[in-house]
């Protein structure tokens, strides 16, 4: 019986995406536990007030490092956990300095806005640190410290994943956010009634735009997952909440205007979802 000689490549590059996502997820879990679950409000106050001079600051960053090390569950991860601890401390110190700067009496008017902004900057920087540590760990453990090999393998896997369906999905989601809001606003601008002054004053800034974006994304998600009944539930819920405002306004034109905008919003989301489903089946 003839023998079959199989020539195998001398080196087979391991998959990157799945192990990298696993590492990122574990580090993200450590971050959520350390920053939101296991951090008492007292620690937050002391960190904001004194920064690195507060013992709570050190307890907090050491807890982060310990959680990261325990969740990765590899003893040789400890240098990376230590690096993550240092990065977390540096980011928290930067946030503390900025919050104290904008809490000065001369800048009291913008203190609340600055604090809100720096919360998001802080979380974004922590996410970047987590991504860097995860990629560094992956490079060292799977690719003998060669980042070029890891990046080439990662890009190759991502290019295999990045197909027409993914592009269509992202395009549909983006379309249903601000672009749809602008299209709807321009379509119904000819019917814009004179709003009741009291209702306009009581409304949150840009609330209608954000509500429309969220409802379209909900409808799109419900339809692509086959839950058409949830669309009816969402429409009914919105109608109930809108009923009080429209009753108080006593304005038939306003009622019709809101109804047209709602139906256009739902219609665009349904139409986009159906196009995506047809393209997905093609």
Secondary structure in CASP SS format (residue, H / E / C, confidence):
PFRMAT SS
TARGET T0000
AUTHOR 0000-0000-0000
METHOD secondary structure of the structure
MODEL  1
X C 1.00
X C 1.00
X C 1.00
X C 1.00
X C 1.00
X C 1.00
X C 1.00
X C 1.00
X C 1.00
X C 1.00
X C 1.00
X C 1.00
X C 1.00
X C 1.00
X C 1.00
X C 1.00
X H 1.00
X H 1.00
X H 1.00
X H 1.00
X H 1.00
X H 1.00
X H 1.00
X H 1.00
X H 1.00
X H 1.00
X H 1.00
X H 1.00
X H 1.00
X H 1.00
X H 1.00
X H 1.00
X H 1.00
X H 1.00
X H 1.00
X H 1.00
X H 1.00
X C 1.00
X C 1.00
X C 1.00
X H 1.00
X H 1.00
X H 1.00
X H 1.00
X H 1.00
X H 1.00
X H 1.00
X H 1.00
X H 1.00
X H 1.00
X H 1.00
X H 1.00
X H 1.00
X C 1.00
X H 1.00
X H 1.00
X H 1.00
X H 1.00
X H 1.00
X H 1.00
X H 1.00
X H 1.00
X H 1.00
X H 1.00
X H 1.00
X H 1.00
X H 1.00
X H 1.00
X H 1.00
X H 1.00
X H 1.00
X H 1.00
X C 1.00
X C 1.00
X H 1.00
X H 1.00
X H 1.00
X H 1.00
X H 1.00
X H 1.00
X H 1.00
X H 1.00
X H 1.00
X H 1.00
X H 1.00
X H 1.00
X H 1.00
X H 1.00
X H 1.00
X H 1.00
X H 1.00
X H 1.00
X H 1.00
X H 1.00
X H 1.00
X H 1.00
X H 1.00
X H 1.00
X H 1.00
X H 1.00
X H 1.00
X C 1.00
X C 1.00
X C 1.00
X H 1.00
X H 1.00
X H 1.00
X H 1.00
X H 1.00
X H 1.00
X H 1.00
X H 1.00
X H 1.00
X H 1.00
X H 1.00
X H 1.00
X H 1.00
X H 1.00
X H 1.00
X H 1.00
X H 1.00
X H 1.00
X H 1.00
X H 1.00
X H 1.00
X H 1.00
X H 1.00
X H 1.00
X H 1.00
X H 1.00
X H 1.00
X H 1.00
X H 1.00
X H 1.00
X H 1.00
X H 1.00
X H 1.00
X H 1.00
X H 1.00
X H 1.00
X H 1.00
X H 1.00
X C 1.00
X C 1.00
X C 1.00
X C 1.00
X H 1.00
X H 1.00
X H 1.00
X H 1.00
X H 1.00
X H 1.00
X H 1.00
X H 1.00
X H 1.00
X H 1.00
X H 1.00
X H 1.00
X H 1.00
X H 1.00
X H 1.00
X C 1.00
X C 1.00
X H 1.00
X H 1.00
X H 1.00
X H 1.00
X H 1.00
X H 1.00
X H 1.00
X H 1.00
X H 1.00
X H 1.00
X H 1.00
X H 1.00
X H 1.00
X H 1.00
X H 1.00
X H 1.00
X H 1.00
X H 1.00
X H 1.00
X H 1.00
X H 1.00
X H 1.00
X H 1.00
X H 1.00
X H 1.00
X H 1.00
X H 1.00
X H 1.00
X C 1.00
X C 1.00
X C 1.00
X C 1.00
X C 1.00
X H 1.00
X H 1.00
X H 1.00
X H 1.00
X H 1.00
X H 1.00
X C 1.00
X C 1.00
X C 1.00
X C 1.00
X H 1.00
X H 1.00
X H 1.00
X H 1.00
X H 1.00
X H 1.00
X H 1.00
X H 1.00
X H 1.00
X H 1.00
X H 1.00
X H 1.00
X H 1.00
X H 1.00
X H 1.00
X H 1.00
X H 1.00
X H 1.00
X C 1.00
X C 1.00
X C 1.00
X H 1.00
X H 1.00
X H 1.00
X H 1.00
X H 1.00
X H 1.00
X H 1.00
X H 1.00
X H 1.00
X H 1.00
X H 1.00
X H 1.00
X H 1.00
X H 1.00
X H 1.00
X H 1.00
X H 1.00
X H 1.00
X H 1.00
X H 1.00
X H 1.00
X H 1.00
X C 1.00
X C 1.00
X H 1.00
X H 1.00
X H 1.00
X H 1.00
X H 1.00
X H 1.00
X H 1.00
X H 1.00
X H 1.00
X H 1.00
X H 1.00
X H 1.00
X H 1.00
X H 1.00
X H 1.00
X H 1.00
X H 1.00
X H 1.00
X H 1.00
X H 1.00
X H 1.00
X H 1.00
X H 1.00
X H 1.00
X H 1.00
X H 1.00
X H 1.00
X H 1.00
X H 1.00
X H 1.00
X C 1.00
END
